[in-house]
């Protein structure tokens, strides 16, 4: 670019002052905030201000007494809000403790706290979270209230039990298949009424296919001849043992699932009561 072109460019920029802006730092919106890098056994790294110009990066162990010490320290320095990443399940105890102690807690999706070149250690991660939080650049993930959280936890546990129970149903079917018992070809579910009757009879020592076929419900669509043929097989000791073990585990999980359902019902009634000034509606009266 020659001198005349450069001069003309400078004059153009001078006349259009709106194109020129000063480089400014991010505005500090919330000065009294802390950032926590959550870990399981490496310790909690906490960054928090101790005055208007300095921050401290402190480390606390993950035991309950150390989490209480962490909370007390933040209270001492008048921290109002805390931000932390949702790392596995390790954040849950600290999150609940800080909430109980009156802090505003931001649980942040780890994707929103992107890695920055040069930040390699946990203390720098905590400092970065604290910087983003004090500039108002973090948004809290949705967190349900305590009653909803309790309900969600039990419902998820029940779902896990249902999935585990299904694995034992599959193993029972495998044990029957290894003995060439084809009952699953005539019954839609071996854990239905007819299927469980037959399994219980087999485990009780019954081997006659005609007798086992009599245990099928009348609504089974397969013909009697087909049912009898499906119940003829090779009664091998090892697979009968496997069938017995899996059936016991299936029944045990059924009991656990029923307990979960009772607990879910209790929690739901508590939620309803809390929304109705502690009074439960008369469900029987509503049905009538």
SEVOMI-219592 format. One record per atom (N, C-alpha, C, O): x, y, z. Coordinates in pm, whole numbers, padded with zeros to 5 digits, always signed. Layout:
BEGIN
XYZ/...
This chain:
BEGIN
+00086-00119+00000/+00000+00000+00000/+00089+00124+00000/+00174+00138+00088/+00072+00218-00100/+00154+00339-00107/+00108+00441-00003/+00007+00421+00064/+00184+00550+00011/+00158+00648+00117/+00024+00717+00099/-00045+00744+00198/-00014+00746-00025/-00141+00816-00051/-00260+00727-00015/-00360+00774+00041/-00249+00599-00047/-00358+00505-00015/-00371+00488+00135/-00481+00479+00188/-00257+00485+00204/-00258+00469+00350/-00319+00590+00417/-00396+00577+00512/-00284+00708+00367/-00338+00830+00424/-00487+00839+00403/-00562+00880+00492/-00531+00799+00282/-00674+00802+00250/-00752+00705+00340/-00864+00734+00381/-00691+00590+00369/-00754+00489+00456/-00768+00542+00598/-00871+00521+00663/-00663+00612+00648/-00667+00668+00782/-00773+00776+00793/-00843+00785+00894/-00785+00860+00688/-00887+00965+00690/-01027+00906+00690/-01117+00958+00755/-01043+00796+00616/-01174+00729+00612/-01212+00675+00749/-01327+00687+00791/-01116+00614+00817/-01142+00559+00951/-01170+00670+01052/-01248+00653+01145/-01102+00786+01030/-01122+00899+01122/-01263+00953+01110/-01324+00989+01211/-01316+00959+00988/-01451+01011+00967/-01558+00913+01014/-01669+00953+01047/-01524+00787+01017/-01619+00684+01062/-01572+00631+01197/-01521+00520+01208/-01591+00712+01300/-01540+00678+01432/-01609+00557+01494/-01555+00492+01583/-01732+00528+01445/-01802+00416+01505/-01734+00282+01477/-01766+00183+01542/-01646+00278+01385/-01576+00153+01354/-01462+00125+01451/-01410+00013+01457/-01423+00226+01526/-01312+00208+01619/-01367+00184+01759/-01451+00259+01810/-01318+00077+01821/-01362+00043+01956/-01241+00008+02041/-01143-00048+01993/-01250+00044+02167/-01143+00011+02259/-01159-00134+02307/-01270-00184+02323/-01047-00201+02328/-01048-00336+02382/-01076-00327+02532/-01001-00263+02606/-01182-00390+02574/-01220-00384+02715/-01222-00524+02776/-01242-00623+02706/-01202-00531+02906/-01210-00657+02977/-01356-00689+03006/-01442-00600+03006/-01385-00819+03031/-01520-00858+03069/-01560-00788+03199/-01480-00779+03293/-01680-00740+03203/-01730-00673+03323/-01759-00775+03432/-01819-00879+03407/-01714-00745+03553/-01742-00832+03667/-01881-00802+03719/-01905-00694+03773/-01971-00895+03703/-02111-00876+03742/-02135-00922+03885/-02209-00858+03959/-02071-01033+03923/-02093-01090+04056/-01957-01114+04121/-01894-01216+04094/-01912-01025+04205/-01778-01040+04263/-01765-01150+04367/-01659-01212+04379/-01872-01176+04443/-01863-01271+04554/-01909-01411+04513/-02009-01462+04564/-01836-01471+04421/-01871-01605+04373/-01747-01694+04377/-01634-01646+04378/-01772-01824+04380/-01663-01923+04383/-01681-02022+04269/-01791-02043+04219/-01569-02082+04229/-01571-02189+04128/-01507-02314+04187/-01404-02306+04253/-01570-02429+04163/-01520-02554+04221/-01497-02656+04111/-01585-02681+04028/-01378-02715+04111/-01350-02827+04022/-01374-02954+04104/-01299-02984+04197/-01480-03029+04069/-01526-03144+04147/-01447-03268+04108/-01422-03293+03990/-01408-03347+04209/-01337-03472+04184/-01378-03573+04289/-01437-03538+04391/-01347-03700+04263/-01383-03806+04357/-01278-03821+04466/-01310-03810+04584/-01154-03847+04428/-01051-03874+04528/-00932-03779+04518/-00842-03784+04602/-00930-03692+04416/-00818-03601+04402/-00837-03474+04484/-00746-03391+04490/-00952-03458+04546/-00980-03338+04623/-01058-03236+04544/-01055-03236+04421/-01127-03150+04616/-01205-03043+04554/-01119-02917+04548/-01074-02867+04651/-01096-02866+04428/-01022-02741+04412/-01124-02628+04408/-01216-02629+04326/-01106-02529+04496/-01203-02421+04511/-01133-02287+04492/-01033-02258+04558/-01187-02206+04400/-01134-02072+04377/-01237-01971+04427/-01353-01975+04386/-01194-01879+04516/-01287-01780+04572/-01210-01653+04609/-01092-01660+04642/-01275-01537+04603/-01207-01411+04636/-01200-01391+04787/-01292-01425+04861/-01087-01335+04832/-01072-01301+04974/-01079-01150+04996/-01096-01104+05108/-01064-01073+04887/-01084-00928+04891/-01114-00880+04749/-01141-00962+04662/-01108-00753+04726/-01146-00699+04595/-01043-00727+04487/-01074-00714+04369/-00923-00765+04523/-00817-00781+04423/-00753-00920+04419/-00676-00949+04328/-00784-01006+04516/-00717-01135+04523/-00817-01250+04534/-00923-01238+04596/-00780-01360+04472/-00856-01484+04492/-00762-01591+04546/-00641-01586+04526/-00820-01687+04615/-00745-01800+04670/-00791-01927+04601/-00910-01945+04576/-00697-02014+04571/-00731-02145+04516/-00694-02248+04622/-00576-02275+04645/-00795-02304+04685/-00777-02392+04800/-00819-02534+04766/-00902-02555+04677/-00763-02631+04836/-00797-02771+04813/-00861-02831+04937/-00813-02811+05049/-00971-02905+04917/-01041-02973+05025/-01057-03119+04988/-01079-03152+04871/-01046-03207+05087/-01071-03348+05062/-01221-03371+05038/-01303-03280+05053/-01254-03494+05000/-01391-03525+04958/-01476-03587+05068/-01592-03622+05044/-01421-03602+05188/-01500-03658+05298/-01601-03556+05348/-01585-03436+05326/-01704-03604+05415/-01814-03516+05456/-01766-03402+05544/-01810-03288+05526/-01677-03430+05639/-01629-03323+05729/-01553-03216+05650/-01556-03099+05686/-01483-03259+05543/-01409-03163+05461/-01504-03078+05376/-01479-02960+05355/-01613-03139+05329/-01713-03062+05254/-01778-02958+05344/-01808-02847+05300/-01800-02993+05471/-01857-02895+05566/-01757-02783+05593/-01796-02666+05606/-01630-02818+05600/-01526-02715+05618/-01523-02622+05496/-01507-02501+05511/-01537-02680+05376/-01542-02600+05253/-01656-02499+05259/-01637-02381+05229/-01773-02546+05299/-01890-02459+05307/-01868-02349+05410/-01903-02233+05385/-01810-02384+05525/-01785-02285+05630/-01685-02179+05583/-01699-02061+05616/-01585-02221+05506/-01486-02127+05454/-01550-02028+05359/-01522-01908+05367/-01635-02076+05270/-01703-01987+05176/-01797-01891+05249/-01811-01775+05210/-01860-01939+05355/-01945-01851+05436/-01863-01740+05502/-01905-01624+05507/-01746-01777+05552/-01659-01681+05620/-01621-01567+05527/-01613-01452+05570/-01597-01598+05399/-01559-01496+05302/-01680-01437+05227/-01665-01370+05125/-01798-01465+05280/-01923-01406+05230/-01948-01436+05083/-01994-01350+05007/-01917-01559+05043/-01948-01602+04907/-02098-01624+04895/-02160-01687+04982/-02156-01573+04788/-02301-01581+04771/-02343-01692+04675/-02448-01753+04691/-02259-01716+04574/-02295-01813+04470/-02174-01899+04435/-02060-01853+04437/-02202-02025+04402/-02096-02121+04371/-02129-02190+04240/-02244-02228+04216/-02029-02207+04155/-02046-02280+04028/-01959-02404+04027/-01844-02401+04071/-02014-02513+03977/-01938-02638+03966/-01985-02715+03844/-02098-02698+03798/-01897-02800+03792/-01933-02883+03678/-02006-03009+03724/-01984-03058+03835/-02094-03060+03638/-02167-03184+03668/-02080-03303+03627/-02098-03359+03519/-01987-03341+03714/-01893-03449+03686/-01943-03578+03749/-01939-03593+03872/-01989-03672+03667/-02038-03800+03719/-02146-03779+03823/-02241-03704+03801/-02131-03847+03938/-02223-03827+04051/-02151-03762+04168/-02208-03748+04276/-02024-03723+04147/-01944-03672+04257/-01991-03536+04306/-01963-03497+04419/-02063-03464+04221/-02109-03331+04258/-02228-03334+04354/-02253-03236+04424/-02301-03446+04359/-02429-03450+04431/-02417-03416+04579/-02488-03327+04626/-02328-03484+04658/-02321-03451+04801/-02286-03305+04828/-02347-03242+04914/-02187-03252+04754/-02147-03112+04775/-02258-03018+04733/-02283-02918+04800/-02324-03047+04623/-02434-02963+04573/-02544-02953+04678/-02591-02843+04708/-02585-03066+04733/-02693-03068+04831/-02651-02998+04960/-02731-02928+05022/-02526-03017+05001/-02477-02953+05124/-02475-02801+05108/-02519-02729+05198/-02424-02753+04996/-02416-02608+04973/-02556-02546+04964/-02580-02436+05015/-02646-02617+04898/-02785-02569+04892/-02846-02560+05031/-02912-02462+05065/-02823-02663+05109/-02878-02667+05246/-02821-02553+05330/-02889-02501+05419/-02695-02513+05303/-02631-02406+05378/-02665-02267+05324/-02611-02167+05372/-02752-02261+05226/-02803-02131+05179/-02731-02069+05062/-02760-01954+05027/-02638-02140+04999/-02570-02086+04882/-02656-02102+04757/-02735-02195+04746/-02640-02010+04665/-02695-02028+04530/-02593-02114+04454/-02478-02074+04440/-02635-02229+04406/-02540-02322+04343/-02574-02337+04196/-02687-02372+04159/-02476-02311+04112/-02488-02330+03968/-02425-02464+03931/-02303-02481+03942/-02507-02558+03887/-02454-02682+03832/-02444-02663+03682/-02545-02645+03614/-02322-02667+03631/-02296-02627+03492/-02260-02748+03408/-02181-02832+03449/-02318-02754+03290/-02282-02859+03195/-02135-02842+03155/-02092-02732+03120/-02060-02952+03163/-01916-02944+03135/-01886-02894+02994/-01779-02839+02968/-01982-02912+02902/-01962-02863+02764/-01957-02711+02760/-01897-02652+02670/-02022-02647+02859/-02026-02501+02861/-01898-02441+02918/-01870-02323+02899/-01821-02523+02988/-01694-02476+03043/-01584-02540+02960/-01524-02640+02999/-01559-02481+02845/-01466-02542+02749/-01322-02534+02798/-01283-02441+02870/-01245-02633+02757/-01103-02632+02790/-01034-02516+02718/-01066-02484+02603/-00940-02454+02788/-00866-02343+02732/-00719-02381+02728/-00667-02437+02825/-00652-02351+02619/-00512-02387+02604/-00429-02329+02719/-00438-02210+02750/-00350-02415+02780/-00265-02369+02889/-00320-02405+03026/-00246-02402+03124/-00448-02439+03035/-00506-02478+03164/-00496-02630+03175/-00579-02702+03119/-00399-02678+03247/-00374-02822+03254/-00404-02882+03391/-00415-03004+03403/-00416-02799+03494/-00433-02853+03629/-00570-02819+03685/-00639-02730+03635/-00608-02891+03792/-00739-02873+03852/-00757-02735+03912/-00867-02679+03907/-00648-02679+03971/-00663-02547+04032/-00692-02442+03926/-00768-02348+03952/-00634-02455+03807/-00662-02361+03699/-00805-02378+03647/-00868-02281+03606/-00855-02502+03649/-00994-02526+03610/-01088-02454+03706/-01184-02389+03663/-01061-02464+03836/-01145-02397+03936/-01140-02246+03916/-01242-02178+03927/-01021-02193+03888/-01008-02049+03866/-01086-02005+03742/-01148-01899+03741/-01082-02087+03638/-01152-02054+03514/-01304-02053+03536/-01374-01965+03487/-01353-02152+03609/-01497-02157+03639/-01537-02033+03719/-01642-01974+03694/-01452-01995+03816/-01483-01877+03898/-01484-01751+03813/-01569-01664+03833/-01391-01738+03719/-01386-01620+03631/-01512-01611+03545/-01572-01504+03532/-01551-01724+03487/-01671-01725+03402/-01795-01690+03484/-01883-01618+03437/-01800-01740+03606/-01918-01718+03690/-01929-01572+03733/-02038-01515+03733/-01817-01511+03770/-01824-01372+03816/-01855-01275+03702/-01900-01163+03725/-01830-01321+03578/-01865-01237+03462/-02006-01267+03409/-02049-01209+03309/-02077-01359+03477/-02214-01391+03435/-02224-01473+03308/-02325-01466+03238/-02120-01551+03279/-02116-01626+03153/-02160-01771+03168/-02153-01848+03072/-02204-01810+03287/-02248-01947+03308/-02398-01951+03334/-02454-01862+03398/-02462-02055+03283/-02605-02075+03309/-02623-02207+03383/-02559-02307+03351/-02709-02204+03484/-02728-02322+03568/-02818-02424+03498/-02917-02388+03435/-02782-02551+03511/-02868-02658+03461/-02991-02669+03551/-02987-02635+03670/-03102-02717+03492/-03224-02733+03572/-03203-02840+03678/-03149-02947+03650/-03247-02809+03799/-03242-02906+03908/-03379-02911+03975/-03432-02806+04014/-03437-03029+03990/-03570-03039+04052/-03563-03013+04202/-03454-03010+04260/-03680-02994+04265/-03684-02977+04408/-03653-03110+04477/-03643-03214+04411/-03638-03107+04609/-03594-03226+04683/-03691-03343+04668/-03647-03457+04653/-03821-03316+04674/-03920-03424+04663/-03915-03488+04525/-03920-03610+04512/-03904-03406+04422/-03897-03459+04285/-03767-03535+04264/-03765-03637+04196/-03659-03485+04323/-03530-03555+04312/-03537-03692+04379/-03484-03791+04327/-03604-03698+04495/-03619-03825+04565/-03700-03923+04481/-03664-04040+04467/-03811-03874+04425/-03896-03958+04340/-03819-04008+04219/-03827-04126+04183/-03744-03920+04156/-03666-03957+04037/-03564-04064+04070/-03543-04157+03992/-03500-04052+04186/-03398-04149+04226/-03458-04288+04243/-03400-04387+04197/-03574-04297+04310/-03636-04427+04333/-03689-04486+04202/-03678-04606+04179/-03747-04401+04117/-03798-04449+03987/-03684-04504+03901/-03698-04607+03837/-03570-04435+03902/-03455-04483+03825/-03403-04615+03882/-03362-04704+03808/-03405-04626+04014/-03361-04752+04077/-03454-04865+04037/-03409-04977+04009/-03584-04837+04033/-03680-04940+03991/-03654-04982+03847/-03657-05100+03815/-03629-04885+03760/-03599-04916+03619/-03476-05007+03608/-03472-05099+03527/-03377-04979+03692/-03255-05062+03692/-03287-05205+03735/-03233-05300+03678/-03374-05220+03835/-03412-05353+03881/-03490-05428+03773/-03472-05549+03755/-03577-05357+03702/-03654-05419+03594/-03561-05471+03485/-03581-05581+03432/-03459-05392+03451/-03363-05434+03349/-03285-05557+03395/-03260-05649+03318/-03246-05556+03523/-03171-05671+03576/-03259-05796+03579/-03213-05906+03547/-03386-05777+03616/-03478-05891+03618/-03492-05953+03479/-03499-06075+03466/-03494-05869+03377/-03509-05921+03240/-03390-06007+03199/-03404-06098+03117/-03271-05979+03256/-03155-06063+03222/-03172-06204+03277/-03127-06301+03216/-03239-06216+03392/-03262-06350+03449/-03371-06424+03372/-03369-06547+03364/-03466-06351+03315/-03564-06415+03228/-03495-06472+03106/-03524-06584+03064/-03403-06396+03049/-03327-06442+02933/-03242-06565+02967/-03227-06656+02885/-03186-06566+03087/-03104-06679+03129/-03188-06804+03153/-03144-06916+03125/-03309-06785+03205/-03400-06901+03221/-03434-06959+03084/-03436-07081+03065/-03461-06870+02989/-03493-06917+02854/-03374-06990+02792/-03391-07090+02722/-03253-06939+02818/-03132-07004+02766/-03115-07144+02825/-03081-07238+02754/-03139-07156+02957/-03125-07287+03023/-03225-07387+02965/-03190-07503+02944/-03348-07342+02940/-03449-07430+02879/-03408-07468+02737/-03425-07583+02696/-03356-07372+02665/-03314-07398+02526/-03201-07499+02521/-03196-07584+02432/-03109-07492+02618/-02998-07587+02622/-03045-07729+02651/-02976-07826+02620/-03162-07740+02712/-03221-07872+02735/-03321-07908+02625/-03391-08008+02633/-03325-07823+02521/-03415-07839+02406/-03563-07832+02446/-03649-07894+02383/-03592-07755+02551/-03730-07727+02589/-03771-07602+02514/-03720-07493+02542/-03862-07615+02418/-03897-07506+02327/-04024-07432+02370/-04101-07386+02286/-04044-07421+02500/-04168-07362+02549/-04185-07218+02501/-04298-07171+02487/-04075-07148+02476/-04084-07009+02432/-04144-06997+02291/-04184-06888+02250/-04149-07108+02217/-04207-07103+02082/-04360-07107+02085/-04425-07071+01987/-04416-07152+02198/-04562-07160+02208/-04619-07058+02307/-04740-07033+02309/-04532-06999+02388/-04574-06896+02483/-04505-06764+02447/-04385-06762+02418/-04581-06658+02449/-04522-06529+02413/-04420-06483+02518/-04320-06420+02483/-04445-06514+02646/-04353-06476+02754/-04340-06593+02851/-04439-06645+02901/-04215-06635+02875/-04199-06745+02971/-04218-06696+03115/-04230-06777+03206/-04220-06563+03135/-04246-06511+03269/-04392-06472+03287/-04427-06401+03380/-04478-06521+03196/-04622-06506+03214/-04675-06613+03308/-04598-06692+03363/-04807-06617+03326/-04868-06712+03420/-04836-06856+03381/-04790-06935+03465/-04859-06891+03255/-04835-07029+03210/-04688-07066+03218/-04654-07174+03265/-04601-06976+03172/-04458-07004+03172/-04404-07026+03311/-04324-07118+03332/-04445-06945+03407/-04395-06960+03544/-04448-07087+03610/-04378-07152+03687/-04572-07124+03579/-04626-07251+03631/-04542-07368+03584/-04509-07458+03661/-04507-07367+03455/-04429-07476+03398/-04289-07480+03459/-04240-07588+03493/-04226-07365+03473/-04091-07360+03532/-04093-07410+03675/-04006-07487+03715/-04191-07366+03752/-04202-07411+03891/-04222-07562+03900/-04166-07628+03987/-04303-07617+03808/-04325-07762+03808/-04198-07837+03769/-04167-07941+03827/-04124-07784+03672/-03998-07847+03632/-03900-07849+03749/-03835-07950+03775/-03891-07735+03819/-03799-07727+03933/-03844-07815+04049/-03764-07855+04133/-03976-07844+04054/-04029-07934+04158/-04009-08080+04123/-04036-08168+04206/-03960-08109+04000/-03928-08246+03962/-04016-08306+03854/-03997-08421+03817/-04112-08230+03804/-04201-08284+03700/-04127-08290+03566/-04063-08193+03524/-04139-08407+03498/-04072-08424+03369/-04169-08468+03259/-04132-08468+03142/-04289-08504+03292/-04386-08552+03194/-04441-08435+03114/-04499-08341+03170/-04424-08440+02982/-04467-08330+02897/-04617-08309+02900/-04664-08196+02895/-04696-08419+02908/-04841-08409+02912/-04887-08334+03039/-04975-08248+03033/-04825-08367+03151/-04859-08302+03278/-04820-08154+03274/-04895-08069+03322/-04705-08125+03219/-04660-07986+03208/-04751-07906+03116/-04778-07789+03140/-04798-07970+03010/-04887-07903+02915/-05019-07865+02980/-05081-07765+02942/-05063-07944+03078/-05189-07914+03148/-05182-07783+03226/-05286-07727+03262/-05062-07735+03252/-05045-07613+03330/-05063-07487+03246/-05071-07377+03301/-05070-07503+03114/-05088-07388+03027/-05230-07331+03040/-05326-07405+03057/-05239-07203+03032/-05370-07136+03035/-05448-07171+02909/-05390-07192+02803/-05580-07176+02921/-05665-07211+02806/-05655-07109+02693/-05689-07139+02579/-05609-06988+02725/-05602-06884+02623/-05480-06896+02532/-05467-06822+02435/-05390-06988+02564/-05272-07009+02479/-05318-07057+02342/-05395-07153+02333/-05273-06992+02237/-05324-07019+02102/-05268-07149+02042/-05332-07209+01955/-05151-07191+02086/-05090-07311+02027/-05174-07435+02060/-05242-07440+02163/-05169-07533+01971/-05243-07657+01994/-05177-07737+02106/-05060-07719+02136/-05256-07827+02166/-05202-07908+02276/-05086-07994+02227/-04986-08010+02297/-05100-08049+02108/-04993-08134+02054/-04863-08056+02043/-04755-08107+02075/-04873-07932+01996/-04754-07848+01981/-04693-07815+02117/-04571-07812+02132/-04779-07789+02215/-04731-07757+02351/-04658-07877+02409/-04550-07862+02468/-04714-07996+02394/-04652-08118+02447/-04516-08140+02383/-04418-08170+02451/-04509-08123+02250/-04382-08143+02179/-04275-08044+02229/-04158-08078+02239/-04320-07920+02259/-04224-07817+02302/-04167-07846+02441/-04063-07792+02479/-04237-07932+02518/-04196-07959+02656/-04120-08091+02671/-04096-08137+02782/-04083-08151+02560/-04001-08272+02562/-03856-08232+02538/-03825-08164+02440/-03767-08274+02627/-03627-08235+02611/-03532-08324+02686/-03569-08434+02729/-03409-08277+02703/-03305-08350+02773/-03286-08283+02909/-03241-08168+02916/-03318-08353+03015/-03314-08294+03149/-03173-08306+03206/-03139-08403+03273/-03092-08206+03178/-02953-08207+03220/-02937-08135+03354/-02990-08026+03374/-02864-08198+03443/-02851-08150+03580/-02797-08007+03588/-02849-07925+03664/-02692-07978+03510/-02629-07846+03520/-02723-07733+03476/-02721-07624+03532/-02805-07763+03374/-02896-07659+03325/-03019-07645+03414/-03076-07536+03425/-03059-07752+03477/-03166-07743+03577/-03120-07658+03696/-03198-07582+03753/-02994-07674+03733/-02938-07594+03842/-02936-07446+03804/-02973-07360+03883/-02893-07419+03680/-02891-07280+03632/-03032-07221+03629/-03054-07106+03668/-03128-07302+03583/-03267-07256+03578/-03317-07223+03718/-03385-07123+03738/-03283-07307+03816/-03325-07285+03954/-03267-07156+04010/-03338-07077+04073/-03139-07134+03987/-03073-07013+04038/-03134-06887+03977/-03162-06790+04048/-03154-06889+03847/-03208-06771+03778/-03352-06743+03819/-03394-06628+03828/-03428-06849+03844/-03567-06831+03886/-03573-06767+04025/-03658-06682+04051/-03483-06807+04114/-03477-06747+04248/-03444-06598+04238/-03504-06515+04307/-03349-06565+04152/-03311-06425+04135/-03424-06344+04070/-03444-06227+04102/-03497-06409+03980/-03613-06344+03918/-03717-06310+04024/-03768-06198+04027/-03748-06405+04111/-03848-06383+04217/-03799-06276+04316/-03877-06193+04362/-03670-06280+04347/-03614-06183+04441/-03626-06041+04385/-03661-05948+04457/-03597-06025+04257/-03608-05892+04195/-03754-05848+04188/-03783-05728+04197/-03845-05941+04172/-03987-05906+04176/-04023-05844+04311/-04097-05746+04317/-03971-05903+04418/-03998-05850+04551/-03939-05710+04568/-04003-05621+04624/-03817-05691+04518/-03753-05559+04528/-03831-05454+04449/-03847-05341+04494/-03880-05494+04332/-03957-05400+04249/-04087-05361+04319/-04129-05246+04312/-04151-05457+04385/-04274-05426+04460/-04246-05329+04574/-04325-05239+04600/-04131-05347+04642/-04093-05256+04749/-04071-05115+04693/-04112-05016+04754/-04007-05107+04575/-03986-04977+04510/-04119-04910+04477/-04135-04790+04495/-04214-04988+04428/-04344-04933+04391/-04418-04879+04513/-04487-04777+04505/-04404-04947+04626/-04465-04898+04750/-04399-04767+04794/-04466-04674+04840/-04266-04762+04779/-04193-04640+04815/-04232-04524+04722/-04248-04411+04768/-04247-04552+04594/-04288-04450+04498/-04427-04398+04533/-04452-04278+04527/-04517-04489+04570/-04652-04449+04610/-04648-04358+04732/-04719-04258+04738/-04563-04392+04830/-04550-04309+04950/-04499-04169+04916/-04551-04070+04967/-04398-04162+04831/-04341-04032+04791/-04445-03949+04718/-04458-03829+04742/-04520-04012+04627/-04624-03939+04553/-04731-03884+04647/-04778-03771+04629/-04768-03962+04747/-04867-03915+04845/-04812-03796+04924/-04886-03703+04955/-04683-03800+04957/-04621-03688+05028/-04621-03563+04941/-04645-03452+04990/-04594-03579+04812/-04594-03464+04720/-04734-03406+04709/-04752-03284+04713/-04834-03495+04696/-04973-03448+04686/-05013-03374+04813/-05078-03269+04808/-04974-03430+04929/-05009-03367+05056/-04943-03229+05070/-05005-03135+05120/-04817-03219+05023/-04746-03091+05034/-04811-02983+04947/-04801-02864+04977/-04876-03024+04840/-04944-02929+04750/-05085-02897+04799/-05151-02808+04747/-05129-02971+04902/-05269-02958+04947/-05275-02928+05098/-05363-02977+05169/-05177-02847+05143/-05172-02807+05285/-05168-02927+05379/-05226-02925+05487/-05098-03032+05337/-05081-03149+05423/-05199-03243+05427/-05198-03341+05501/-05301-03215+05347/-05422-03299+05347/-05425-03384+05222/-05406-03333+05111/-05448-03514+05238/-05461-03604+05124/-05606-03611+05079/-05695-03624+05163/-05632-03601+04948/-05770-03614+04900/-05821-03756+04919/-05743-03851+04927/-05952-03771+04925/-06014-03902+04939/-06026-03964+04801/-06119-03934+04726/-05931-04052+04767/-05929-04110+04633/-06049-04202+04610/-06103-04206+04499/-06091-04275+04713/-06205-04364+04699/-06331-04285+04667/-06415-04330+04588/-06345-04168+04729/-06463-04085+04704/-06463-04032+04563/-06568-04022+04500/-06340-03997+04511/-06332-03947+04373/-06368-04054+04272/-06432-04026+04171/-06325-04179+04300/-06357-04289+04207/-06506-04312+04199/-06559-04341+04091/-06576-04300+04313/-06721-04324+04314/-06794-04208+04250/-06917-04210+04241/
